[in-house]
Amino acid sequence: MASKLHLETALLPGGWATDVVLTVEHGTIVAIGASGGDAAERIHGISVPGLPNLHSHAFQRAMAGLTERRGAATDSFWTWREQMYRFVDRLTPDDLEAIAALAYIEMLEAGFTSVAEFHYLHHQPDGRPYDNIGEMSERIVTAADTAGIGLILLPVFYRQGGFGGQPATAGQRRFLNTRESYARLMETRVPGGTIGIAPHSLRAVTLDDLTWAATTFPKGPAHIHISEQTREVDDCLAAHGKRPIDLLMDTVEIDARWFLIHATHADAGEIARLATAQATVGLCPITEANLGDGLFDVPALLARNGRFGVGSDSNVRISAADELRTLEYGQRLTRRERNVLGDPTRSTGRRLFEAALGPNALAVGQGADFVVLDGSGLGGDAALDHWIFAADNAAVRSVYCRGVPVVQQGRHKDRDGLLAKYRNAVSRLLSA
């Protein structure tokens, strides 16, 4: 049965509109029209499409606040990674589900309506598979369903510890798969969602493994970490004589189904190649700042009509607005300019928002996934700017997924119960 939602103000593909009625069937928008006095749920506020979260490691949400202490040597991504490995050793399937469910409701409360879960925590602490090899993947699916967020499940293919066939460390043993066991993971059912491949990185798979994954699973999204750290670039050059993105693109066909996560240290030639291929760069500005990764050259990508989106990655902070704000502010700090990623035709907030939106839109044929903002008296582009540059998550009034409200008055409908389960899991982990 169809339902109708009457939006006070909405951002449509053609721009801002008022008194918009969405007709929704089975979670999909089947018609968009003007208000005609027919019975419809009236939604006050400024409705915009929900943003896709292009990159998440949900379990890392429970690490937030646990790694902000300087060590004896210079801290970096690599020292942080060792702390993450120690934390991973303690996680049970129940812990993962509880942590992921809270992370996903926080994403919804922040304006993300779908998440691409780059899921690499597959096996038991000693590296042996669970009796059901897809146990941990299924817990991610359950957590997303509980929260009501759209899910792209990306089982990660991890084969080695570094370039040149370096052996995996003890901290990586929960991640490792053969081609055969990875193929079994790719059989995980994701009702209402999507599954895609995720070779972890060029250092974690061989080039033959990369080609095998891309050709064995030729449909669906494909995500890979790449060029996040300068050391990764240096190691790739030493092992293969090529920079990471060049090596990737010379090994497999890269097209619009590919999402290159971080790409922080891509050079001008690599940016030109990935823009031409219409691959999407998955930027994670909060995590990249937290880990000291560096800044991707977004203006160079946009100058070539390249594509980017944002993700919450380590989930040290979950905020769609803050990802976009940090992205813009990083460019301002390095260039000593304002509105670096804006253009003369629209506000900077709107350009950032639309660039990161990907294929989602409040349009016929798309899911009825949208965020209702409190513009604090502002309308149009100014309401988006207010959300991104001033109000942050406090501007999110409600969130609808597939036409159903999952967040109201800024809170997820199941927050209290899921928060209690999360706290129990974290308490156990910290006392272990």
C-alpha positions as CSV (number, residue, x, y, z in Angstrom):
1,M,0.0,0.0,0.0
2,A,1.3,3.4,-0.9
3,S,1.9,6.1,1.7
4,K,2.3,9.9,1.1
5,L,4.7,12.2,2.8
6,H,4.1,16.0,2.5
7,L,7.5,17.8,2.8
8,E,7.4,21.4,3.7
9,T,10.6,22.2,1.9
10,A,12.8,19.7,-0.1
11,L,15.9,19.6,-2.2
12,L,15.0,17.8,-5.5
13,P,17.3,17.2,-8.4
14,G,16.1,20.5,-9.9
15,G,16.6,22.5,-6.8
16,W,14.6,23.7,-3.8
17,A,10.9,23.1,-3.8
18,T,8.1,23.7,-1.3
19,D,4.9,21.7,-0.5
20,V,6.3,18.5,-2.1
21,V,4.4,15.2,-1.8
22,L,6.3,12.0,-2.1
23,T,4.3,8.8,-2.9
24,V,6.2,5.8,-1.4
25,E,5.6,2.1,-2.1
26,H,7.8,-0.6,-0.6
27,G,10.3,2.0,0.5
28,T,10.7,3.5,-3.0
29,I,9.6,6.9,-4.3
30,V,7.1,6.2,-7.0
31,A,5.8,9.7,-7.6
32,I,6.7,13.3,-6.7
33,G,4.1,16.0,-6.9
34,A,2.7,19.2,-5.5
35,S,0.4,19.3,-2.5
36,G,-3.2,18.8,-3.7
37,G,-5.0,18.6,-0.4
38,D,-4.8,14.8,-0.2
39,A,-4.2,13.1,3.1
40,A,-0.4,12.9,3.7
41,E,1.8,12.9,6.7
42,R,3.1,16.5,7.0
43,I,6.8,16.8,7.7
44,H,7.9,20.3,8.9
45,G,11.5,21.4,8.2
46,I,13.9,21.2,5.4
47,S,14.2,17.7,3.8
48,V,17.4,16.7,2.0
49,P,18.5,13.3,0.7
50,G,20.4,11.2,3.2
51,L,24.1,11.0,2.7
52,P,25.8,7.6,1.9
53,N,28.6,6.7,4.3
54,L,31.2,5.3,2.0
55,H,33.6,3.8,4.5
56,S,33.1,2.4,8.0
57,H,34.9,0.0,10.4
58,A,32.0,-0.2,12.8
59,F,33.9,-2.0,15.6
60,Q,36.4,0.8,15.9
61,R,33.6,3.0,17.4
62,A,34.4,1.3,20.7
63,M,38.0,2.5,20.5
64,A,37.1,6.2,20.4
65,G,39.0,8.0,23.1
66,L,41.4,5.1,23.8
67,T,44.3,6.0,21.6
68,E,44.8,9.7,22.4
69,R,48.0,9.3,24.4
70,R,51.5,9.9,23.0
71,G,54.0,7.1,23.0
72,A,57.7,7.2,23.6
73,A,58.3,7.5,19.9
74,T,56.5,9.6,17.2
75,D,52.9,8.5,17.0
76,S,51.5,7.7,13.5
77,F,49.0,5.6,11.7
78,W,51.3,2.6,12.2
79,T,51.5,2.9,16.0
80,W,47.7,3.5,16.1
81,R,47.3,0.3,14.1
82,E,49.1,-1.8,16.7
83,Q,46.7,-0.5,19.4
84,M,43.8,-1.4,17.1
85,Y,45.2,-4.9,16.7
86,R,45.3,-5.4,20.5
87,F,41.8,-4.2,20.8
88,V,40.5,-6.5,18.1
89,D,41.7,-9.6,19.9
90,R,39.0,-9.2,22.5
91,L,35.9,-8.8,20.4
92,T,33.2,-11.5,20.3
93,P,30.3,-11.8,17.8
94,D,28.0,-10.3,20.5
95,D,30.3,-7.4,21.1
96,L,30.6,-6.7,17.4
97,E,26.8,-6.7,16.9
98,A,26.3,-4.4,19.9
99,I,29.0,-1.9,18.8
100,A,27.9,-1.9,15.2
101,A,24.2,-1.3,16.1
102,L,25.1,1.8,18.1
103,A,27.5,3.1,15.5
104,Y,24.7,2.7,12.9
105,I,22.1,4.6,14.9
106,E,24.6,7.3,15.5
107,M,25.1,7.5,11.7
108,L,21.4,7.9,11.2
109,E,21.2,10.6,13.8
110,A,24.0,12.3,12.0
111,G,22.4,12.3,8.6
112,F,23.8,9.2,7.0
113,T,21.1,6.8,5.6
114,S,23.4,4.1,4.2
115,V,26.7,2.7,5.1
116,A,29.4,0.8,3.2
117,E,30.9,-1.5,5.9
118,F,34.5,-2.4,5.1
119,H,34.3,-5.6,7.3
120,Y,37.6,-7.4,8.0
121,L,37.0,-8.9,11.4
122,H,36.1,-12.4,10.2
123,H,37.5,-15.1,12.5
124,Q,38.1,-16.2,16.1
125,P,41.0,-14.5,18.0
126,D,43.4,-17.4,17.2
127,G,42.5,-17.0,13.5
128,R,40.4,-20.2,13.2
129,P,37.1,-19.6,11.3
130,Y,33.9,-19.8,13.3
131,D,31.8,-22.9,12.6
132,N,29.7,-20.6,10.4
133,I,32.4,-18.7,8.5
134,G,30.0,-15.8,7.9
135,E,29.2,-15.4,11.6
136,M,30.7,-11.9,12.0
137,S,29.4,-10.8,8.6
138,E,25.9,-11.9,9.6
139,R,26.2,-9.9,12.9
140,I,26.9,-6.8,10.8
141,V,23.8,-7.5,8.7
142,T,21.7,-7.9,11.9
143,A,23.1,-4.7,13.4
144,A,22.2,-2.7,10.3
145,D,18.7,-4.2,10.1
146,T,18.2,-3.4,13.8
147,A,19.2,0.2,13.3
148,G,17.3,0.5,10.0
149,I,20.2,1.8,8.0
150,G,20.9,0.8,4.4
151,L,23.9,-1.6,4.1
152,I,26.6,-2.3,1.6
153,L,28.5,-5.2,3.1
154,L,32.1,-5.4,2.0
155,P,33.8,-8.5,3.2
156,V,37.5,-7.7,3.2
157,F,40.0,-9.9,1.3
158,Y,43.2,-10.0,3.3
159,R,46.0,-12.4,2.4
160,Q,49.4,-11.2,3.6
161,G,51.1,-8.8,6.0
162,G,52.8,-6.5,3.4
163,F,54.2,-6.0,0.0
164,G,56.3,-8.9,-1.3
165,G,54.5,-11.6,0.5
166,Q,55.4,-10.5,4.0
167,P,53.9,-12.9,6.5
168,A,50.8,-11.7,8.5
169,T,51.4,-10.6,12.1
170,A,49.5,-12.1,15.0
171,G,47.3,-9.0,15.1
172,Q,46.1,-9.7,11.6
173,R,45.2,-13.4,12.0
174,R,41.5,-12.7,12.4
175,F,41.4,-11.0,9.0
176,L,43.0,-13.6,6.8
177,N,41.3,-15.7,4.1
178,T,42.2,-17.9,1.2
179,R,40.5,-17.5,-2.1
180,E,38.2,-20.4,-1.2
181,S,37.2,-19.1,2.2
182,Y,36.7,-15.6,0.8
183,A,34.4,-16.9,-1.8
184,R,32.3,-18.4,1.0
185,L,32.1,-15.1,2.8
186,M,30.8,-13.5,-0.4
187,E,27.8,-15.8,-0.1
188,T,26.6,-13.9,2.9
189,R,23.0,-12.8,2.4
190,V,22.2,-9.1,2.8
191,P,18.4,-8.8,2.6
192,G,17.5,-5.4,1.3
193,G,21.2,-4.5,0.9
194,T,24.2,-5.1,-1.3
195,I,27.4,-7.1,-1.1
196,G,30.6,-6.1,-2.8
197,I,34.3,-7.0,-2.9
198,A,37.0,-5.3,-0.8
199,P,40.6,-6.2,-1.4
200,H,42.0,-4.6,1.8
201,S,44.9,-2.8,0.1
202,L,47.7,-3.5,-2.4
203,R,50.0,-4.5,0.6
204,A,47.5,-7.1,1.9
205,V,46.8,-9.0,-1.4
206,T,49.0,-10.1,-4.2
207,L,48.3,-8.7,-7.7
208,D,47.1,-12.2,-8.7
209,D,44.6,-12.1,-5.8
210,L,43.4,-8.7,-6.8
211,T,42.8,-9.8,-10.3
212,W,41.1,-13.0,-9.1
213,A,38.7,-11.0,-6.9
214,A,37.8,-8.5,-9.6
215,T,37.1,-11.1,-12.2
216,T,35.4,-13.7,-10.0
217,F,33.0,-11.0,-8.7
218,P,32.6,-8.7,-11.7
219,K,29.4,-7.1,-10.5
220,G,28.6,-4.9,-7.5
221,P,30.8,-2.3,-5.8
222,A,34.5,-2.7,-5.2
223,H,36.4,-0.9,-2.5
224,I,40.1,-0.7,-1.6
225,H,42.3,1.2,0.8
226,I,45.0,3.0,-1.2
227,S,47.7,5.6,-0.8
228,E,46.7,6.5,2.7
229,Q,50.2,6.8,4.0
230,T,53.5,8.0,2.4
231,R,55.2,4.8,3.7
232,E,52.7,2.8,1.6
233,V,53.6,4.8,-1.5
234,D,57.3,4.3,-0.8
235,D,56.9,0.5,-0.2
236,C,54.8,0.1,-3.3
237,L,57.4,1.9,-5.4
238,A,60.1,-0.3,-3.9
239,A,58.2,-3.5,-4.5
240,H,56.7,-2.8,-7.9
241,G,58.3,0.3,-9.3
242,K,54.9,2.0,-9.5
243,R,52.8,4.3,-7.3
244,P,49.8,2.6,-5.8
245,I,47.0,4.0,-7.9
246,D,49.0,3.5,-11.1
247,L,49.7,-0.1,-10.1
248,L,46.0,-0.7,-9.3
249,M,44.9,0.7,-12.6
250,D,47.5,-1.2,-14.6
251,T,46.4,-4.4,-12.9
252,V,42.6,-4.4,-13.1
253,E,40.0,-2.4,-15.0
254,I,38.9,0.5,-12.8
255,D,35.6,2.0,-13.6
256,A,32.6,3.6,-11.8
257,R,32.0,0.6,-9.6
258,W,35.4,1.2,-7.8
259,F,35.8,3.2,-4.7
260,L,39.4,4.2,-3.8
261,I,39.4,4.9,-0.1
262,H,41.6,7.8,1.1
263,A,43.9,8.1,-2.0
264,T,45.5,10.8,0.2
265,H,48.9,10.8,-1.5
266,A,47.8,10.4,-5.1
267,D,49.9,12.6,-7.4
268,A,48.5,14.7,-10.3
269,G,48.8,11.9,-12.8
270,E,47.0,9.4,-10.7
271,I,44.2,11.9,-9.9
272,A,43.8,12.4,-13.7
273,R,43.6,8.7,-14.3
274,L,41.0,7.9,-11.6
275,A,38.9,10.9,-12.6
276,T,38.8,9.7,-16.2
277,A,37.8,6.2,-15.0
278,Q,35.0,7.8,-13.0
279,A,36.1,5.9,-9.9
280,T,35.0,7.5,-6.6
281,V,37.5,8.7,-4.0
282,G,36.2,7.8,-0.6
283,L,37.5,10.6,1.7
284,C,37.3,10.2,5.5
285,P,38.5,13.7,6.7
286,I,37.9,13.2,10.5
287,T,39.8,9.9,10.6
288,E,42.5,11.1,8.2
289,A,43.0,14.1,10.6
290,N,42.9,11.9,13.7
291,L,45.5,9.6,12.2
292,G,47.7,12.3,10.7
293,D,47.4,10.9,7.2
294,G,47.5,14.1,5.2
295,L,45.1,15.9,2.8
296,F,43.9,14.7,-0.6
297,D,44.0,17.3,-3.4
298,V,40.2,17.8,-3.8
299,P,40.4,20.9,-6.0
300,A,42.5,18.9,-8.5
301,L,39.9,16.1,-8.6
302,L,37.0,18.5,-9.0
303,A,38.8,20.4,-11.8
304,R,38.7,17.1,-13.7
305,N,35.0,16.4,-12.9
306,G,36.1,13.6,-10.6
307,R,33.9,12.0,-8.0
308,F,34.2,11.8,-4.2
309,G,32.2,10.9,-1.2
310,V,32.8,10.8,2.5
311,G,33.0,8.1,5.1
312,S,33.3,7.9,8.9
313,D,36.1,5.2,8.8
314,S,37.3,4.7,12.4
315,N,34.1,6.3,13.7
316,V,36.1,8.3,16.3
317,R,33.4,10.9,15.6
318,I,30.2,10.2,13.7
319,S,28.9,13.3,11.8
320,A,28.1,13.8,8.2
321,A,28.3,17.5,8.6
322,D,31.7,17.4,10.3
323,E,33.2,15.2,7.6
324,L,32.2,17.8,5.0
325,R,33.3,20.7,7.2
326,T,36.7,19.1,8.0
327,L,37.1,18.4,4.3
328,E,36.6,22.1,3.4
329,Y,38.5,23.5,6.4
330,G,41.6,21.3,5.6
331,Q,41.7,22.9,2.1
332,R,41.3,26.4,3.6
333,L,44.2,25.8,6.0
334,T,46.6,24.6,3.4
335,R,45.7,27.2,0.8
336,R,44.9,30.1,3.2
337,E,41.7,30.8,1.3
338,R,38.0,30.6,2.1
339,N,35.3,28.6,0.2
340,V,37.9,26.6,-1.6
341,L,35.5,23.8,-2.7
342,G,32.6,26.1,-3.5
343,D,31.6,27.6,-6.8
344,P,29.8,30.8,-7.8
345,T,26.5,29.1,-8.6
346,R,25.7,27.8,-5.1
347,S,26.8,27.9,-1.5
348,T,29.9,25.9,-0.4
349,G,27.8,23.7,1.8
350,R,25.5,22.8,-1.0
351,R,28.3,22.0,-3.4
352,L,30.0,19.8,-0.8
353,F,26.7,18.1,0.0
354,E,25.8,17.4,-3.6
355,A,29.3,16.3,-4.6
356,A,29.2,13.8,-1.7
357,L,25.7,12.6,-2.4
358,G,26.6,10.2,-5.2
359,P,23.6,8.7,-7.1
360,N,21.1,9.2,-4.2
361,A,18.4,11.8,-4.6
362,L,14.8,12.5,-3.7
363,A,13.7,11.3,-7.1
364,V,11.3,8.8,-8.6
365,G,12.8,5.3,-8.4
366,Q,15.1,6.1,-5.5
367,G,14.6,5.0,-1.9
368,A,12.7,7.3,0.3
369,D,15.8,8.1,2.5
370,F,16.0,11.6,3.7
371,V,17.0,13.9,6.5
372,V,14.8,16.7,7.9
373,L,16.8,19.6,9.1
374,D,15.9,22.4,11.5
375,G,17.2,25.4,9.6
376,S,16.8,27.7,12.6
377,G,14.8,30.1,10.4
378,L,17.1,29.7,7.4
379,G,16.0,28.3,4.1
380,G,17.6,27.0,0.9
381,D,21.3,26.8,0.6
382,A,21.7,28.7,3.9
383,A,20.0,25.8,5.8
384,L,22.6,23.4,4.4
385,D,25.4,25.7,5.3
386,H,24.0,26.1,8.8
387,W,24.0,22.3,9.2
388,I,27.5,21.8,7.9
389,F,29.3,24.8,9.2
390,A,27.5,25.7,12.4
391,A,24.9,23.4,13.9
392,D,26.3,19.9,13.2
393,N,24.2,17.0,14.4
394,A,22.0,19.3,16.4
395,A,20.4,20.4,13.1
396,V,19.1,16.9,12.3
397,R,15.4,16.8,13.4
398,S,14.3,13.5,11.9
399,V,15.5,10.9,9.5
400,Y,13.4,8.6,7.2
401,C,14.7,5.4,5.7
402,R,12.5,3.8,3.0
403,G,9.8,6.2,4.0
404,V,9.8,5.2,7.7
405,P,10.9,7.5,10.5
406,V,13.9,6.0,12.3
407,V,15.0,9.2,14.0
408,Q,12.7,11.7,15.6
409,Q,13.5,14.8,17.6
410,G,17.2,14.0,16.9
411,R,17.1,10.6,18.6
412,H,16.9,7.1,17.2
413,K,13.7,5.3,18.2
414,D,15.7,2.4,19.8
415,R,18.7,4.4,21.2
416,D,18.2,3.6,24.9
417,G,18.1,-0.2,24.5
418,L,21.0,-0.3,22.0
419,L,23.1,2.1,24.1
420,A,22.7,-0.2,27.1
421,K,23.9,-3.2,25.0
422,Y,26.9,-1.1,23.7
423,R,27.9,-0.1,27.2
424,N,27.8,-3.6,28.4
425,A,30.0,-4.7,25.6
426,V,32.5,-1.9,26.1
427,S,32.6,-2.6,29.9
428,R,33.5,-6.2,29.3
429,L,36.1,-5.3,26.7
430,L,37.9,-2.8,28.9
431,S,37.9,-5.2,31.9
432,A,39.2,-8.1,29.9
